[in-house]
Amino acid sequence: MSRKKKTVDMSGTVEDMISHAQSDSEELRDELQNWLDNLPENLQGGSKADELESAISELEEGSDYISNTTVPERFASLKVPLQIPVGRKYTSRSWRLSFCQQYLDEAKGVIEGEVANIDSEIEEISEKRKEPTEADEKKIDELESLKDEAESICDELQSASDSWSGVSFPSMFG
């Protein structure tokens, strides 16, 4: 008989997911920076320092992709369901970073779902009349612009997640 994993409900809005990913990745970066700053003098020029600097740089790169992301209101308040496992096993830096990626992946999925809804709205307006009115054309242009913005945000979220995939956390020993 298998035991059921304990989880915590981290559901929130798209904006919440991006914020969680940002703050949690910055917390990881700060931990590594603190470790680097407090390395004994004899290790400061060695491979451990190089590993820390590399991980810090990759965390910052991912964070930079989402730091200035402004999510349009239509997407910001969309609900994102998310369950995160809890327990000692899930407290390592690697797990915590994977949760940051999961926040972004789930937010991206919800935004992409809404883009599909926008496509349906555009199609509905276009099919409503043989000749769209000026108001229809204006609405289609607004929706197309919103869709482009959403796709750009999805690209930024994916870029952040991808850059974090390359992070290799140094071990405490060796």
VMD Tcl script that builds the backbone (N, CA, C; Angstrom):
set m [mol new atoms 522]
animate dup $m
set s [atomselect $m all]
$s set {name element resname resid chain x y z} {
  {N N MET 1 A 0.844 -1.182 0.000}
  {CA C MET 1 A 0.000 0.000 0.000}
  {C C MET 1 A 0.889 1.246 0.000}
  {N N SER 2 A 0.709 2.081 -0.984}
  {CA C SER 2 A 1.530 3.283 -1.069}
  {C C SER 2 A 0.889 4.421 -0.275}
  {N N ARG 3 A 1.795 5.233 0.256}
  {CA C ARG 3 A 1.313 6.389 1.005}
  {C C ARG 3 A 1.085 7.545 0.047}
  {N N LYS 4 A 0.065 8.317 0.350}
  {CA C LYS 4 A -0.248 9.485 -0.457}
  {C C LYS 4 A 0.718 10.611 -0.093}
  {N N LYS 5 A 1.270 11.265 -1.134}
  {CA C LYS 5 A 2.168 12.397 -0.907}
  {C C LYS 5 A 1.395 13.544 -0.286}
  {N N LYS 6 A 2.046 14.201 0.656}
  {CA C LYS 6 A 1.455 15.413 1.226}
  {C C LYS 6 A 1.755 16.568 0.287}
  {N N THR 7 A 0.750 17.396 0.098}
  {CA C THR 7 A 0.925 18.562 -0.766}
  {C C THR 7 A 0.358 19.793 -0.073}
  {N N VAL 8 A 0.794 20.916 -0.568}
  {CA C VAL 8 A 0.250 22.180 -0.115}
  {C C VAL 8 A -0.340 22.879 -1.337}
  {N N ASP 9 A -1.471 23.513 -1.135}
  {CA C ASP 9 A -2.145 24.221 -2.214}
  {C C ASP 9 A -1.463 25.573 -2.434}
  {N N MET 10 A -0.835 25.709 -3.579}
  {CA C MET 10 A -0.171 26.969 -3.930}
  {C C MET 10 A -0.936 27.691 -5.038}
  {N N SER 11 A -2.194 27.316 -5.223}
  {CA C SER 11 A -3.008 27.942 -6.263}
  {C C SER 11 A -3.061 29.451 -6.045}
  {N N GLY 12 A -3.140 30.160 -7.128}
  {CA C GLY 12 A -3.223 31.619 -7.063}
  {C C GLY 12 A -3.502 32.152 -8.449}
  {N N THR 13 A -3.120 33.368 -8.672}
  {CA C THR 13 A -3.308 34.003 -9.970}
  {C C THR 13 A -2.020 33.883 -10.782}
  {N N VAL 14 A -2.106 34.198 -12.048}
  {CA C VAL 14 A -0.920 34.225 -12.896}
  {C C VAL 14 A 0.123 35.152 -12.275}
  {N N GLU 15 A -0.340 36.319 -11.840}
  {CA C GLU 15 A 0.571 37.284 -11.215}
  {C C GLU 15 A 1.237 36.701 -9.970}
  {N N ASP 16 A 0.476 35.945 -9.159}
  {CA C ASP 16 A 1.032 35.294 -7.970}
  {C C ASP 16 A 2.132 34.310 -8.346}
  {N N MET 17 A 1.894 33.524 -9.388}
  {CA C MET 17 A 2.861 32.506 -9.805}
  {C C MET 17 A 4.183 33.149 -10.218}
  {N N ILE 18 A 4.082 34.216 -10.988}
  {CA C ILE 18 A 5.288 34.911 -11.428}
  {C C ILE 18 A 6.006 35.513 -10.229}
  {N N SER 19 A 5.253 36.082 -9.318}
  {CA C SER 19 A 5.834 36.669 -8.110}
  {C C SER 19 A 6.519 35.611 -7.243}
  {N N HIS 20 A 5.877 34.456 -7.077}
  {CA C HIS 20 A 6.495 33.365 -6.297}
  {C C HIS 20 A 7.807 32.917 -6.936}
  {N N ALA 21 A 7.778 32.735 -8.249}
  {CA C ALA 21 A 8.981 32.292 -8.953}
  {C C ALA 21 A 10.099 33.317 -8.790}
  {N N GLN 22 A 9.751 34.578 -8.921}
  {CA C GLN 22 A 10.743 35.653 -8.793}
  {C C GLN 22 A 11.352 35.675 -7.390}
  {N N SER 23 A 10.497 35.707 -6.378}
  {CA C SER 23 A 11.011 35.833 -5.008}
  {C C SER 23 A 11.757 34.575 -4.565}
  {N N ASP 24 A 11.261 33.398 -4.943}
  {CA C ASP 24 A 11.941 32.164 -4.537}
  {C C ASP 24 A 13.291 32.011 -5.232}
  {N N SER 25 A 13.376 32.404 -6.502}
  {CA C SER 25 A 14.661 32.315 -7.201}
  {C C SER 25 A 15.653 33.334 -6.642}
  {N N GLU 26 A 15.155 34.504 -6.253}
  {CA C GLU 26 A 16.037 35.501 -5.631}
  {C C GLU 26 A 16.531 35.027 -4.275}
  {N N GLU 27 A 15.672 34.322 -3.546}
  {CA C GLU 27 A 16.078 33.760 -2.256}
  {C C GLU 27 A 17.194 32.728 -2.457}
  {N N LEU 28 A 17.063 31.890 -3.469}
  {CA C LEU 28 A 18.116 30.914 -3.775}
  {C C LEU 28 A 19.411 31.622 -4.156}
  {N N ARG 29 A 19.287 32.640 -4.995}
  {CA C ARG 29 A 20.474 33.404 -5.401}
  {C C ARG 29 A 21.160 34.030 -4.189}
  {N N ASP 30 A 20.354 34.592 -3.276}
  {CA C ASP 30 A 20.914 35.216 -2.074}
  {C C ASP 30 A 21.619 34.193 -1.182}
  {N N GLU 31 A 21.064 32.986 -1.085}
  {CA C GLU 31 A 21.715 31.920 -0.311}
  {C C GLU 31 A 23.090 31.601 -0.886}
  {N N LEU 32 A 23.128 31.463 -2.207}
  {CA C LEU 32 A 24.402 31.142 -2.855}
  {C C LEU 32 A 25.386 32.301 -2.742}
  {N N GLN 33 A 24.888 33.531 -2.871}
  {CA C GLN 33 A 25.768 34.697 -2.740}
  {C C GLN 33 A 26.341 34.774 -1.336}
  {N N ASN 34 A 25.526 34.489 -0.334}
  {CA C ASN 34 A 25.987 34.472 1.054}
  {C C ASN 34 A 27.059 33.398 1.250}
  {N N TRP 35 A 26.836 32.235 0.669}
  {CA C TRP 35 A 27.799 31.145 0.744}
  {C C TRP 35 A 29.116 31.573 0.102}
  {N N LEU 36 A 29.023 32.175 -1.091}
  {CA C LEU 36 A 30.219 32.636 -1.796}
  {C C LEU 36 A 30.954 33.697 -0.980}
  {N N ASP 37 A 30.206 34.639 -0.419}
  {CA C ASP 37 A 30.818 35.712 0.364}
  {C C ASP 37 A 31.518 35.197 1.612}
  {N N ASN 38 A 31.082 34.057 2.110}
  {CA C ASN 38 A 31.644 33.518 3.346}
  {C C ASN 38 A 32.550 32.313 3.129}
  {N N LEU 39 A 32.965 32.085 1.889}
  {CA C LEU 39 A 33.910 31.003 1.626}
  {C C LEU 39 A 35.236 31.318 2.312}
  {N N PRO 40 A 35.856 30.300 2.866}
  {CA C PRO 40 A 37.192 30.532 3.447}
  {C C PRO 40 A 38.147 31.049 2.369}
  {N N GLU 41 A 39.116 31.821 2.786}
  {CA C GLU 41 A 40.032 32.470 1.858}
  {C C GLU 41 A 40.707 31.488 0.912}
  {N N ASN 42 A 41.046 30.311 1.420}
  {CA C ASN 42 A 41.757 29.341 0.587}
  {C C ASN 42 A 40.869 28.720 -0.504}
  {N N LEU 43 A 39.536 28.915 -0.446}
  {CA C LEU 43 A 38.621 28.372 -1.454}
  {C C LEU 43 A 38.088 29.437 -2.398}
  {N N GLN 44 A 38.388 30.708 -2.115}
  {CA C GLN 44 A 37.788 31.799 -2.874}
  {C C GLN 44 A 38.189 31.830 -4.347}
  {N N GLY 45 A 39.322 31.311 -4.699}
  {CA C GLY 45 A 39.733 31.316 -6.102}
  {C C GLY 45 A 39.584 29.959 -6.760}
  {N N GLY 46 A 38.967 29.021 -6.068}
  {CA C GLY 46 A 38.904 27.650 -6.563}
  {C C GLY 46 A 37.626 27.286 -7.295}
  {N N SER 47 A 37.493 26.001 -7.506}
  {CA C SER 47 A 36.363 25.499 -8.287}
  {C C SER 47 A 35.024 25.695 -7.577}
  {N N LYS 48 A 35.019 25.641 -6.249}
  {CA C LYS 48 A 33.760 25.847 -5.517}
  {C C LYS 48 A 33.245 27.269 -5.760}
  {N N ALA 49 A 34.137 28.232 -5.722}
  {CA C ALA 49 A 33.749 29.625 -5.985}
  {C C ALA 49 A 33.238 29.767 -7.417}
  {N N ASP 50 A 33.907 29.094 -8.363}
  {CA C ASP 50 A 33.463 29.140 -9.759}
  {C C ASP 50 A 32.069 28.546 -9.915}
  {N N GLU 51 A 31.816 27.418 -9.250}
  {CA C GLU 51 A 30.503 26.774 -9.313}
  {C C GLU 51 A 29.422 27.696 -8.743}
  {N N LEU 52 A 29.731 28.333 -7.629}
  {CA C LEU 52 A 28.767 29.249 -7.011}
  {C C LEU 52 A 28.488 30.440 -7.915}
  {N N GLU 53 A 29.539 31.026 -8.470}
  {CA C GLU 53 A 29.365 32.178 -9.358}
  {C C GLU 53 A 28.534 31.817 -10.586}
  {N N SER 54 A 28.766 30.629 -11.128}
  {CA C SER 54 A 28.007 30.178 -12.291}
  {C C SER 54 A 26.523 30.008 -11.949}
  {N N ALA 55 A 26.237 29.370 -10.823}
  {CA C ALA 55 A 24.843 29.159 -10.409}
  {C C ALA 55 A 24.152 30.498 -10.133}
  {N N ILE 56 A 24.857 31.404 -9.481}
  {CA C ILE 56 A 24.298 32.732 -9.190}
  {C C ILE 56 A 23.962 33.456 -10.497}
  {N N SER 57 A 24.874 33.393 -11.444}
  {CA C SER 57 A 24.675 34.059 -12.740}
  {C C SER 57 A 23.458 33.485 -13.469}
  {N N GLU 58 A 23.302 32.169 -13.469}
  {CA C GLU 58 A 22.171 31.544 -14.154}
  {C C GLU 58 A 20.846 31.865 -13.458}
  {N N LEU 59 A 20.866 31.932 -12.132}
  {CA C LEU 59 A 19.652 32.323 -11.403}
  {C C LEU 59 A 19.266 33.754 -11.737}
  {N N GLU 60 A 20.266 34.641 -11.795}
  {CA C GLU 60 A 19.993 36.037 -12.132}
  {C C GLU 60 A 19.471 36.182 -13.556}
  {N N GLU 61 A 20.031 35.386 -14.471}
  {CA C GLU 61 A 19.590 35.452 -15.866}
  {C C GLU 61 A 18.101 35.111 -15.978}
  {N N GLY 62 A 17.684 34.041 -15.322}
  {CA C GLY 62 A 16.272 33.659 -15.353}
  {C C GLY 62 A 15.388 34.699 -14.708}
  {N N SER 63 A 15.874 35.228 -13.610}
  {CA C SER 63 A 15.119 36.235 -12.873}
  {C C SER 63 A 14.958 37.510 -13.705}
  {N N ASP 64 A 15.992 37.846 -14.474}
  {CA C ASP 64 A 15.939 39.045 -15.313}
  {C C ASP 64 A 14.823 38.961 -16.359}
  {N N TYR 65 A 14.562 37.757 -16.859}
  {CA C TYR 65 A 13.509 37.611 -17.866}
  {C C TYR 65 A 12.142 38.013 -17.320}
  {N N ILE 66 A 11.912 37.745 -16.042}
  {CA C ILE 66 A 10.575 37.997 -15.498}
  {C C ILE 66 A 10.493 39.207 -14.585}
  {N N SER 67 A 11.628 39.833 -14.289}
  {CA C SER 67 A 11.619 40.929 -13.315}
  {C C SER 67 A 10.777 42.124 -13.763}
  {N N ASN 68 A 10.732 42.384 -15.044}
  {CA C ASN 68 A 9.977 43.543 -15.532}
  {C C ASN 68 A 8.735 43.145 -16.313}
  {N N THR 69 A 8.306 41.905 -16.115}
  {CA C THR 69 A 7.133 41.429 -16.835}
  {C C THR 69 A 5.880 42.069 -16.266}
  {N N THR 70 A 5.171 42.774 -17.130}
  {CA C THR 70 A 3.893 43.356 -16.754}
  {C C THR 70 A 2.807 42.548 -17.439}
  {N N VAL 71 A 1.984 41.927 -16.628}
  {CA C VAL 71 A 0.939 41.069 -17.163}
  {C C VAL 71 A -0.348 41.872 -17.299}
  {N N PRO 72 A -0.926 41.906 -18.514}
  {CA C PRO 72 A -2.194 42.632 -18.695}
  {C C PRO 72 A -3.266 42.089 -17.752}
  {N N GLU 73 A -4.161 42.972 -17.355}
  {CA C GLU 73 A -5.200 42.635 -16.383}
  {C C GLU 73 A -5.987 41.386 -16.771}
  {N N ARG 74 A -6.252 41.230 -18.051}
  {CA C ARG 74 A -7.042 40.069 -18.498}
  {C C ARG 74 A -6.377 38.746 -18.101}
  {N N PHE 75 A -5.043 38.735 -18.041}
  {CA C PHE 75 A -4.312 37.515 -17.715}
  {C C PHE 75 A -3.867 37.458 -16.255}
  {N N ALA 76 A -3.568 38.625 -15.683}
  {CA C ALA 76 A -2.988 38.683 -14.336}
  {C C ALA 76 A -3.850 38.003 -13.284}
  {N N SER 77 A -5.151 38.138 -13.405}
  {CA C SER 77 A -6.040 37.615 -12.363}
  {C C SER 77 A -6.584 36.225 -12.672}
  {N N LEU 78 A -6.125 35.615 -13.768}
  {CA C LEU 78 A -6.567 34.258 -14.077}
  {C C LEU 78 A -6.086 33.292 -12.989}
  {N N LYS 79 A -6.922 32.349 -12.630}
  {CA C LYS 79 A -6.596 31.388 -11.569}
  {C C LYS 79 A -5.690 30.282 -12.107}
  {N N VAL 80 A -4.691 29.952 -11.291}
  {CA C VAL 80 A -3.751 28.885 -11.622}
  {C C VAL 80 A -3.805 27.849 -10.507}
  {N N PRO 81 A -4.345 26.663 -10.793}
  {CA C PRO 81 A -4.364 25.620 -9.763}
  {C C PRO 81 A -2.986 24.968 -9.656}
  {N N LEU 82 A -2.504 24.792 -8.438}
  {CA C LEU 82 A -1.174 24.199 -8.269}
  {C C LEU 82 A -1.045 23.546 -6.904}
  {N N GLN 83 A -0.591 22.321 -6.896}
  {CA C GLN 83 A -0.295 21.581 -5.672}
  {C C GLN 83 A 1.210 21.309 -5.662}
  {N N ILE 84 A 1.879 21.636 -4.570}
  {CA C ILE 84 A 3.311 21.427 -4.423}
  {C C ILE 84 A 3.530 20.385 -3.329}
  {N N PRO 85 A 4.371 19.377 -3.578}
  {CA C PRO 85 A 4.642 18.397 -2.531}
  {C C PRO 85 A 5.417 19.030 -1.377}
  {N N VAL 86 A 5.165 18.544 -0.185}
  {CA C VAL 86 A 5.887 19.027 0.994}
  {C C VAL 86 A 6.583 17.863 1.672}
  {N N GLY 87 A 7.578 18.174 2.426}
  {CA C GLY 87 A 8.352 17.191 3.155}
  {C C GLY 87 A 9.824 17.526 3.042}
  {N N ARG 88 A 10.616 16.907 3.869}
  {CA C ARG 88 A 12.050 17.202 3.901}
  {C C ARG 88 A 12.727 16.998 2.553}
  {N N LYS 89 A 12.260 15.992 1.838}
  {CA C LYS 89 A 12.849 15.677 0.537}
  {C C LYS 89 A 12.768 16.861 -0.426}
  {N N TYR 90 A 11.759 17.695 -0.260}
  {CA C TYR 90 A 11.480 18.761 -1.222}
  {C C TYR 90 A 12.046 20.119 -0.817}
  {N N THR 91 A 13.010 20.128 0.103}
  {CA C THR 91 A 13.556 21.403 0.561}
  {C C THR 91 A 14.920 21.717 -0.049}
  {N N SER 92 A 15.471 20.809 -0.846}
  {CA C SER 92 A 16.777 21.067 -1.443}
  {C C SER 92 A 16.686 22.238 -2.415}
  {N N ARG 93 A 17.808 22.805 -2.718}
  {CA C ARG 93 A 17.829 23.934 -3.656}
  {C C ARG 93 A 17.295 23.511 -5.022}
  {N N SER 94 A 17.669 22.329 -5.457}
  {CA C SER 94 A 17.198 21.849 -6.769}
  {C C SER 94 A 15.686 21.720 -6.806}
  {N N TRP 95 A 15.103 21.155 -5.758}
  {CA C TRP 95 A 13.643 21.045 -5.708}
  {C C TRP 95 A 12.996 22.418 -5.678}
  {N N ARG 96 A 13.551 23.300 -4.868}
  {CA C ARG 96 A 12.956 24.636 -4.754}
  {C C ARG 96 A 13.002 25.374 -6.088}
  {N N LEU 97 A 14.090 25.193 -6.846}
  {CA C LEU 97 A 14.165 25.826 -8.157}
  {C C LEU 97 A 13.181 25.168 -9.123}
  {N N SER 98 A 13.004 23.866 -9.000}
  {CA C SER 98 A 12.028 23.199 -9.879}
  {C C SER 98 A 10.616 23.705 -9.596}
  {N N PHE 99 A 10.342 24.081 -8.357}
  {CA C PHE 99 A 9.035 24.668 -8.047}
  {C C PHE 99 A 8.893 26.031 -8.732}
  {N N CYS 100 A 9.982 26.813 -8.772}
  {CA C CYS 100 A 9.946 28.100 -9.487}
  {C C CYS 100 A 9.593 27.867 -10.950}
  {N N GLN 101 A 10.206 26.859 -11.541}
  {CA C GLN 101 A 9.907 26.538 -12.933}
  {C C GLN 101 A 8.456 26.093 -13.084}
  {N N GLN 102 A 7.982 25.328 -12.119}
  {CA C GLN 102 A 6.601 24.868 -12.184}
  {C C GLN 102 A 5.626 26.044 -12.085}
  {N N TYR 103 A 5.931 27.023 -11.225}
  {CA C TYR 103 A 5.079 28.214 -11.131}
  {C C TYR 103 A 4.944 28.859 -12.510}
  {N N LEU 104 A 6.091 29.036 -13.183}
  {CA C LEU 104 A 6.081 29.701 -14.487}
  {C C LEU 104 A 5.395 28.844 -15.544}
  {N N ASP 105 A 5.659 27.545 -15.528}
  {CA C ASP 105 A 5.037 26.656 -16.518}
  {C C ASP 105 A 3.519 26.642 -16.379}
  {N N GLU 106 A 3.043 26.612 -15.145}
  {CA C GLU 106 A 1.589 26.598 -14.923}
  {C C GLU 106 A 0.961 27.929 -15.333}
  {N N ALA 107 A 1.619 29.035 -14.999}
  {CA C ALA 107 A 1.110 30.354 -15.395}
  {C C ALA 107 A 1.073 30.460 -16.917}
  {N N LYS 108 A 2.130 29.988 -17.554}
  {CA C LYS 108 A 2.205 30.019 -19.014}
  {C C LYS 108 A 1.062 29.198 -19.624}
  {N N GLY 109 A 0.797 28.040 -19.064}
  {CA C GLY 109 A -0.287 27.203 -19.568}
  {C C GLY 109 A -1.641 27.881 -19.482}
  {N N VAL 110 A -1.875 28.588 -18.373}
  {CA C VAL 110 A -3.148 29.302 -18.207}
  {C C VAL 110 A -3.247 30.456 -19.210}
  {N N ILE 111 A -2.149 31.173 -19.410}
  {CA C ILE 111 A -2.151 32.273 -20.388}
  {C C ILE 111 A -2.408 31.721 -21.790}
  {N N GLU 112 A -1.760 30.618 -22.124}
  {CA C GLU 112 A -1.973 30.027 -23.448}
  {C C GLU 112 A -3.432 29.595 -23.640}
  {N N GLY 113 A -4.053 29.113 -22.588}
  {CA C GLY 113 A -5.469 28.775 -22.656}
  {C C GLY 113 A -6.329 29.991 -22.948}
  {N N GLU 114 A -5.971 31.104 -22.333}
  {CA C GLU 114 A -6.720 32.342 -22.574}
  {C C GLU 114 A -6.470 32.873 -23.989}
  {N N VAL 115 A -5.280 32.651 -24.524}
  {CA C VAL 115 A -4.996 33.044 -25.910}
  {C C VAL 115 A -5.916 32.270 -26.857}
  {N N ALA 116 A -6.159 31.018 -26.543}
  {CA C ALA 116 A -7.097 30.220 -27.359}
  {C C ALA 116 A -8.506 30.830 -27.292}
  {N N ASN 117 A -8.887 31.328 -26.112}
  {CA C ASN 117 A -10.184 32.007 -25.984}
  {C C ASN 117 A -10.226 33.281 -26.824}
  {N N ILE 118 A -9.118 34.002 -26.867}
  {CA C ILE 118 A -9.037 35.222 -27.680}
  {C C ILE 118 A -9.194 34.864 -29.155}
  {N N ASP 119 A -8.539 33.794 -29.570}
  {CA C ASP 119 A -8.685 33.345 -30.960}
  {C C ASP 119 A -10.151 33.069 -31.291}
  {N N SER 120 A -10.842 32.442 -30.358}
  {CA C SER 120 A -12.271 32.146 -30.563}
  {C C SER 120 A -13.081 33.433 -30.666}
  {N N GLU 121 A -12.764 34.419 -29.819}
  {CA C GLU 121 A -13.460 35.704 -29.878}
  {C C GLU 121 A -13.244 36.384 -31.231}
  {N N ILE 122 A -11.998 36.354 -31.703}
  {CA C ILE 122 A -11.678 36.965 -32.998}
  {C C ILE 122 A -12.458 36.263 -34.103}
  {N N GLU 123 A -12.472 34.950 -34.062}
  {CA C GLU 123 A -13.192 34.176 -35.068}
  {C C GLU 123 A -14.693 34.473 -35.034}
  {N N GLU 124 A -15.223 34.581 -33.837}
  {CA C GLU 124 A -16.652 34.870 -33.671}
  {C C GLU 124 A -17.007 36.242 -34.258}
  {N N ILE 125 A -16.187 37.228 -33.971}
  {CA C ILE 125 A -16.427 38.575 -34.498}
  {C C ILE 125 A -16.317 38.572 -36.017}
  {N N SER 126 A -15.292 37.869 -36.513}
  {CA C SER 126 A -15.069 37.835 -37.961}
  {C C SER 126 A -16.203 37.143 -38.705}
  {N N GLU 127 A -16.773 36.127 -38.107}
  {CA C GLU 127 A -17.832 35.365 -38.773}
  {C C GLU 127 A -19.217 35.991 -38.597}
  {N N LYS 128 A -19.314 36.964 -37.703}
  {CA C LYS 128 A -20.601 37.586 -37.396}
  {C C LYS 128 A -21.211 38.267 -38.619}
  {N N ARG 129 A -20.369 38.904 -39.399}
  {CA C ARG 129 A -20.860 39.628 -40.576}
  {C C ARG 129 A -19.921 39.358 -41.751}
  {N N LYS 130 A -20.471 39.499 -42.942}
  {CA C LYS 130 A -19.622 39.371 -44.126}
  {C C LYS 130 A -18.617 40.513 -44.172}
  {N N GLU 131 A -19.099 41.695 -43.847}
  {CA C GLU 131 A -18.246 42.876 -43.818}
  {C C GLU 131 A -18.201 43.394 -42.378}
  {N N PRO 132 A -17.068 43.222 -41.699}
  {CA C PRO 132 A -16.991 43.707 -40.311}
  {C C PRO 132 A -17.123 45.228 -40.238}
  {N N THR 133 A -17.760 45.700 -39.196}
  {CA C THR 133 A -17.891 47.140 -38.985}
  {C C THR 133 A -16.571 47.703 -38.488}
  {N N GLU 134 A -16.505 49.000 -38.425}
  {CA C GLU 134 A -15.311 49.658 -37.893}
  {C C GLU 134 A -15.077 49.246 -36.439}
  {N N ALA 135 A -16.163 49.160 -35.680}
  {CA C ALA 135 A -16.064 48.745 -34.274}
  {C C ALA 135 A -15.547 47.313 -34.172}
  {N N ASP 136 A -16.017 46.450 -35.070}
  {CA C ASP 136 A -15.538 45.062 -35.089}
  {C C ASP 136 A -14.043 45.012 -35.381}
  {N N GLU 137 A -13.632 45.772 -36.359}
  {CA C GLU 137 A -12.219 45.796 -36.734}
  {C C GLU 137 A -11.353 46.334 -35.595}
  {N N LYS 138 A -11.862 47.351 -34.908}
  {CA C LYS 138 A -11.133 47.906 -33.768}
  {C C LYS 138 A -11.013 46.849 -32.660}
  {N N LYS 139 A -12.095 46.132 -32.393}
  {CA C LYS 139 A -12.083 45.088 -31.362}
  {C C LYS 139 A -11.114 43.968 -31.749}
  {N N ILE 140 A -11.113 43.577 -33.003}
  {CA C ILE 140 A -10.184 42.540 -33.469}
  {C C ILE 140 A -8.742 43.005 -33.296}
  {N N ASP 141 A -8.465 44.255 -33.649}
  {CA C ASP 141 A -7.110 44.801 -33.483}
  {C C ASP 141 A -6.681 44.777 -32.015}
  {N N GLU 142 A -7.597 45.153 -31.113}
  {CA C GLU 142 A -7.295 45.129 -29.675}
  {C C GLU 142 A -6.999 43.711 -29.204}
  {N N LEU 143 A -7.808 42.767 -29.664}
  {CA C LEU 143 A -7.607 41.369 -29.273}
  {C C LEU 143 A -6.298 40.812 -29.837}
  {N N GLU 144 A -5.990 41.165 -31.073}
  {CA C GLU 144 A -4.727 40.724 -31.682}
  {C C GLU 144 A -3.530 41.281 -30.905}
  {N N SER 145 A -3.634 42.535 -30.497}
  {CA C SER 145 A -2.571 43.167 -29.722}
  {C C SER 145 A -2.407 42.476 -28.366}
  {N N LEU 146 A -3.526 42.187 -27.724}
  {CA C LEU 146 A -3.500 41.485 -26.441}
  {C C LEU 146 A -2.892 40.092 -26.597}
  {N N LYS 147 A -3.245 39.433 -27.668}
  {CA C LYS 147 A -2.711 38.099 -27.960}
  {C C LYS 147 A -1.192 38.164 -28.163}
  {N N ASP 148 A -0.723 39.162 -28.912}
  {CA C ASP 148 A 0.718 39.331 -29.130}
  {C C ASP 148 A 1.439 39.563 -27.810}
  {N N GLU 149 A 0.837 40.377 -26.962}
  {CA C GLU 149 A 1.426 40.661 -25.644}
  {C C GLU 149 A 1.501 39.383 -24.802}
  {N N ALA 150 A 0.456 38.589 -24.847}
  {CA C ALA 150 A 0.420 37.335 -24.095}
  {C C ALA 150 A 1.487 36.369 -24.593}
  {N N GLU 151 A 1.639 36.290 -25.898}
  {CA C GLU 151 A 2.653 35.400 -26.460}
  {C C GLU 151 A 4.058 35.853 -26.077}
  {N N SER 152 A 4.262 37.152 -25.998}
  {CA C SER 152 A 5.552 37.694 -25.569}
  {C C SER 152 A 5.824 37.335 -24.106}
  {N N ILE 153 A 4.810 37.447 -23.270}
  {CA C ILE 153 A 4.953 37.078 -21.852}
  {C C ILE 153 A 5.273 35.589 -21.730}
  {N N CYS 154 A 4.581 34.770 -22.494}
  {CA C CYS 154 A 4.845 33.324 -22.469}
  {C C CYS 154 A 6.291 33.029 -22.864}
  {N N ASP 155 A 6.797 33.754 -23.849}
  {CA C ASP 155 A 8.196 33.584 -24.265}
  {C C ASP 155 A 9.146 33.943 -23.128}
  {N N GLU 156 A 8.853 35.032 -22.409}
  {CA C GLU 156 A 9.696 35.443 -21.283}
  {C C GLU 156 A 9.665 34.399 -20.168}
  {N N LEU 157 A 8.482 33.879 -19.870}
  {CA C LEU 157 A 8.361 32.859 -18.826}
  {C C LEU 157 A 9.126 31.603 -19.228}
  {N N GLN 158 A 9.017 31.224 -20.490}
  {CA C GLN 158 A 9.734 30.043 -20.973}
  {C C GLN 158 A 11.241 30.268 -20.925}
  {N N SER 159 A 11.688 31.462 -21.309}
  {CA C SER 159 A 13.120 31.773 -21.277}
  {C C SER 159 A 13.663 31.705 -19.855}
  {N N ALA 160 A 12.898 32.212 -18.900}
  {CA C ALA 160 A 13.329 32.143 -17.498}
  {C C ALA 160 A 13.442 30.694 -17.049}
  {N N SER 161 A 12.417 29.929 -17.334}
  {CA C SER 161 A 12.419 28.522 -16.945}
  {C C SER 161 A 13.570 27.772 -17.608}
  {N N ASP 162 A 13.794 28.031 -18.892}
  {CA C ASP 162 A 14.888 27.375 -19.613}
  {C C ASP 162 A 16.248 27.728 -19.021}
  {N N SER 163 A 16.431 29.003 -18.662}
  {CA C SER 163 A 17.735 29.395 -18.117}
  {C C SER 163 A 17.970 28.747 -16.758}
  {N N TRP 164 A 16.896 28.547 -15.999}
  {CA C TRP 164 A 17.052 27.874 -14.708}
  {C C TRP 164 A 17.326 26.386 -14.860}
  {N N SER 165 A 16.992 25.829 -16.021}
  {CA C SER 165 A 17.271 24.408 -16.256}
  {C C SER 165 A 18.767 24.131 -16.243}
  {N N GLY 166 A 19.549 25.140 -16.560}
  {CA C GLY 166 A 20.998 24.974 -16.599}
  {C C GLY 166 A 21.690 25.156 -15.262}
  {N N VAL 167 A 20.959 25.523 -14.231}
  {CA C VAL 167 A 21.579 25.784 -12.928}
  {C C VAL 167 A 22.038 24.471 -12.303}
  {N N SER 168 A 23.296 24.452 -11.936}
  {CA C SER 168 A 23.855 23.302 -11.228}
  {C C SER 168 A 24.315 23.799 -9.864}
  {N N PHE 169 A 23.639 23.327 -8.825}
  {CA C PHE 169 A 23.995 23.762 -7.482}
  {C C PHE 169 A 25.197 22.981 -6.980}
  {N N PRO 170 A 26.187 23.704 -6.458}
  {CA C PRO 170 A 27.365 23.011 -5.925}
  {C C PRO 170 A 26.984 22.206 -4.681}
  {N N SER 171 A 27.695 21.121 -4.469}
  {CA C SER 171 A 27.444 20.345 -3.259}
  {C C SER 171 A 28.178 21.015 -2.097}
  {N N MET 172 A 27.712 20.729 -0.924}
  {CA C MET 172 A 28.321 21.312 0.268}
  {C C MET 172 A 29.704 20.711 0.520}
  {N N PHE 173 A 29.916 19.516 0.022}
  {CA C PHE 173 A 31.148 18.794 0.293}
  {C C PHE 173 A 31.869 18.530 -1.006}
  {N N GLY 174 A 33.173 18.576 -0.937}
  {CA C GLY 174 A 33.973 18.191 -2.107}
  {C C GLY 174 A 34.183 19.254 -3.113}
}
mol reanalyze $m
mol bondsrecalc $m
mol representation Tube
mol addrep $m
